[in-house]
Amino acid sequence: MSTEHPTSADLPLAGVRVVEFTHMVMGPTCGMILADLGAEVIKIEPPGGDKTRRLPGLGIGFFRAFNRNKKSVVLDISTPEGRATATELIGGCDVVLENFRPGLMTEFGLDHVTLSKRYPRLIYVSHKGFLPGPYENRLALDEVVQMMGGLSYMTGPEGRPLRAGTSVNDIMGGMFGAIGVLAALRERERTGRGQEVQSALFENCVFLSSQHMQQFAMTGEPPPPMPSRVSAWSVYDVFTLADGEQLFIGAVSDKQFLTLCRVLESPELAADPALADNALRVAVRPALLARLGEILRHHRVDELAPKLEAAGIPYAPIVRPDQLMTDPHLLQSGGLVPMECDDGSTTGVVLLPLTLGGRRPGVRQPLARVGEHTDEVLGQLVSREPA
């Protein structure tokens, strides 16, 4: 597979122009996906820049992670002059993205109803906490909807709901917003009209929980949290090996179980009639895992992992995010590439998890500095004014 990155003209959304009124994660993710796929994405920032650029703690990486390949324009849409300029800019765009609190864009006259009267071909994407319904005016955060949407319950042990370790709903919500844009662009080719697209955190989280909802519908019993689940497979767990290192190992068929016994040089497990098939092994799973744990604590991860891979046994080391910065597969497959940041430094960024014709849509420009493209973009508005 080629690791060359297509230029904007080579990409499927070349010629599509997007103006983005977003912050934090959900809206910026949508804009980044469209930008990576070749759209010209103009990010509108308030005077002083998007506050996401300056978040501390776990939010410190948000801006770099979700704002590449965009232009930055500073515009104060809280003023009449700023709103007039924004409206004119929108007239030259195909798509508007926003993820502000309910009602704010309406207050500014930059909502879909107002803009669509003037620009009927406009595609307007709102990233919200909830789709229309009883909850639609609530403010939402990823953690809020994880609690409401079944994810935290399923992730933590009983009585201890636990949010997922990343902003799964924000990121996927932006992804569904981008999917909506692609569908709306296709429909506009047929009808000549734009439309409003809405993507929401709560509905996204419920979609993630839908398999467990169907589990209940089919069994009549509420699904237990994942730490308390009854596994469908006997060997499907994290084991502690020599020197305290951990490894996930899964043997999900009778053949894989026998292969694992061979790799571990444990013929007594393979010959035990109480372990003859998966159903029997699941019935004695705690005892089996204890026996395997005793065997595995004498193995080193760096020695066992290649043997498991050669034998076709599913396995995985427990990897921290910082360790992924040097992951050989990500680096050699072109999925982690350098990007120049707005402060002049360089960082590795993770690309979209897809290829187009064998190529990865990549980084085409440095991360925009605050207002870097204001004169370029707004100057085009002036140049279009009649003499």
N, C-alpha and C positions, 0 to 999 in steps of 0.2 A: 504494500500500500504506500502511495506517495504521501509524504508529509508536507508537500508544498501547500501553501495557503492561497486560495483563489483571490484575485483582486475583486473589487466591488463590481466591476463590469461583468465578471464571470459568474456572479452569484444570482440565484433565482429572484431575489427581491430588488435587483438593480433597477433604479428609476422610481422606486416607491419612496415617498417622502413622509416622514413621521415627525410630529412635534410632541414632546414628552413633558408633561407637568407632573412629575413624580418625585418621591423621596423614599428612603429606607430600602426595602427589598422587593416587594411584590411588583409594583409598577416598573422599577428599573430592570428587573429580570425580563419582563415582557419586551421592553425597549432594547435590551442587549441582544435577545434572541433575534429580533428583527434586524438589528444592526449587523450582527454576525452573518445573517443570511443575505446581506447586501443592501438593505435599506439605508437611506440617509436619515439618521435619527438626530434631531435637534433637541437637546435637553435644556429646558428653561430653568434657570436657577435664580433665586431671589438675590438682591444685593448682599454681598458678602459670601454668597455661595450656599449650596445645599448643606444643611446642618449635618447630613449623613456623613459628609467628608470628615467631620470632627468628632464622631462618636468615640467614646472610650470603651474599654473592656471588650466583651464579646462582640460588640458592634464595630470594632475598629477596622475590620476587613470588609465591611459591607460595600463601601463605595468602590474600592478597587475591584471587587469580585463581580459587580453587576453593572458597571457603567463604561465598559470599553467600547471602542469603535463609534463613539458618539461625539457630536459637536456640543459645545457649551455656550449658551447665550444668557446673559444676565438681563432680566426684565422684571420689573416690579408690577405684578398684575394686581396688586392692591390699590393701584392708582388708576384713574381714568385713562391717562396717557398710556400706561403699560397695557391696560386691557385693550385699548384701540390698536396698539401695535401687535399684540398677540392675535387679535381677531384677523388682522390683515395677513399676518404670517400664516395662520391656519388656512386662509384661502388658497395658499399655494401648496398645501399639503394634502396627502391622501388619508392620513390617520392621525388622530389625537389620542394620546394616552393620559390618564389621570388616576391618582389614587388618594385623593384628599378626603377629608371627612364628609359625610353626607350633607349636601346642601351648599358647600362652599363654592363650587364652580357655578352653581345657579346664582348665588349672590353676586358673582363677578360677571354674570352674563356670558360665561364660557361653557355652559352646559350643552348637552346634545340637542335638546328641544330648540334652544335659541339658535345655535350654530347651523343646525340642519335646514332651517328656513332659508338661510343665506347660501349655504353650501350643501345642496342635496346629495352630492356624491361623497360627502365626508363619512368616513368610518370612525366612530367615536368609542373608545374602550374605557370603561370604568372598572377599576379594581376595588372591590368593596369587601366589607366584613361579611355581609349577607346578601343574597339575592332578594328580590321583592317578596315581602311577607311580613309576619308579625315581628321579626327581629331586625328588619332592614335599617332602622335608625339607631341601632346600638353601635357603639364603637367596639372594634374588635382588634385583637392582636393574635399572632400565631399561637401563643400559649393559651389565650382565652378559648380559641376554637378547638385546640387540641383537647382541652378539658371537656368541652361541650360535644365534640364529635366522635368520642369513643376511643381516640388514639391514646391519650394518657392512661386511661383505664387499662387498655390492652397491653401497654408497654411496661408499666410498673408491677411490682408484686401486689397481692391483694391488700387493700387498705392503704396503699401508697402510690397513688397515680403519679406517673412520671412523664414529663414532656420528652419528646424526641430530642436528640442532641443537636439538631440543626433546624433551620427555619423551613421545614418541609412544606407547609401550606403556603407560605409566602412565595417560595420558589416555584412550586407547582401551580399556584394561582397565576403567577406571571406567565408560566408556560401555557396554561389554558387560555389566557388572554391572547397570547400570540397565535394559538390555534384558531381562535375566533377571528383574528385579523385575516389569516389566510383564507378561511371560509368566506368571510365578508368580501374580500377582494375578488374571489372567484365568482361570488354571486353578483357583484357589481358589474363584472364583465357581461353578464347576461341581462341584467335589469337596468343598468345605468344609474342605480341609486345606492347610496351608502346606507348604513344602519348603525344602531348602537349595539355594542357587545358588552356584556357584563360578566365578570369573573369574580368569584367570592371565596373567602377563606373558609367559612363554615361548610359550604357545600363541597369544597375540595376535600376537607377533612372527612366528611361523611362518605365521600367516594372512596377514600382510603380505607374506611371501616366497612365498606359494603360487603366484603366477603364474610365478615363475622356476623353481619346482619342476616345474611342468607343462611349461615350456619345455624342461627337461632330459628329462622323460619322453617328449616328442614328438620331440626331435632326437637324444637320446643324448649330447649334449655339454653340459658344465657351462656355465651362462651366465656371460659375463664381467662384471666389475664395470661399473657404469654409465659411469664415465669411459672405459672401453675398449670399450664396446658398439659393435656395428655398427648404425648408425642405420637405421631403415626409411625415413627421409626425408632428402633431400639437404640441405635448409635447415632446421635445427632446432638452433640453437646460440646462444651468447652472443657478441655482437660489441662491440668497443670503438669508440666513435664519437668525435667531436670533443671536446676537453677531457678525454679519458679517461673519459667517461661510458659506461656499459654498457647494452646492451639485448638482451633475448632476442627472436629473430625466428624464426617457424616458417612455412614454406610447404610444406604437406603434400599438395598436389595439383598437377597440371600447370597448372590454371587459376590457383591461387594463385601459382605461380612466375612465370607471365607477368604477373600483376598486380603482383607485387613488382618485376619488371624495369621495368614502366611507372612505378611510384612512384619508383623510383631513377633514372629517366631513363637506363636502360641497355639500349637496344634490341639491342646487340650480343650480350648474354647470351640474350635471347629468340630471336635468329636463329641461334644456334650449333647446328648439327645434333647435336653431341656432348652437348647438354643438352636434347634434344627431349622426353624423358619422364623420370619419376622414377627408373626403373631405370638409365638411362644416367647420370643426374646422381649417383646414389649410387655408381656405379662410379668416378667422378672427384671424389668429394666433397672430399677435401683441397684439390685445386686450385681447385674451385669456391668453397669457403669462403675461400680466400686471395684470390681475385678480388673476392668480395663484401666482404671485410674492407677491401681497399684502397679500394673505392668508399665504404663506410660511414664510414670515418674522416674523411671530409670533411663528414658530416652531423651536425647537432646533434640531440640527443634531443628537445628541446622543439619542434623544427620537424618532425621526422620522425614522431614518435608520432601526432599528429593525422591525418597523411596515411595511415599504416598503418591506423588505426582506421576512417577513412572508406572505405578500400578493402577492409575486411574481412579484413585479414591478422593472424593471431595474433601478439601481441607483448606484452612485459612489461618494465618497468623493474626493476632489481635493487633491491628495497626492504628497508631495515633495519627491525627491529621498532619502533624509536623513531619512525620516519617514519609508521608506521601510526596513531599517536596523533592525527594530523591528516589521515588519509585522507578525502577528500571523500565517497567512496561509503559507507564505514563510518558516517560522521557523518550523512549525509543519509538513509540507509536505516534508521537507528535501531539499528545493530548495535554501536555503541560509545557507551555512556551513562554519565553520572556516577553514582558511588556514594560515599556518605559512609563514611569508614573508621573504624576503632576508635579512632584518635587524633584524630578530629575533622576531619581533612583530607578532601579530595575527590579522587577519581581517576576516570579513564575506564576502564570494564571492558567486555570483549568478551562479548556475549551468545551463547546457543546459536545455532548456524547453521541455524535453521529458523523458520518462521512457522506459526501456528495460526489458521486463518481470516483470514489476512492480518495478524495481529498478532504481535509479538515478545514471548515471555515475558521479562520484564525484572527490574529490581531493585525489590523491594517494601519493603525496609527497610535501614537502615544495617548495615554489617558489625558483627557482634556483638562487644562487648567481652568479655573473659574473665569468664565466670560471670554475664553480664548477666541471664540468664533463670533462674538457679538457684532463686530464691525462687518465681517464678511457676510453674515446672514441678514442682518437688518439693512445693510447697505444695498442688498439686492431689492429690498422693498422700495427704497428710495429711487433706485434706477428704473423701477417699473412704473413709477408715477408719470402721468402724461405731462408733456412739456407745457 
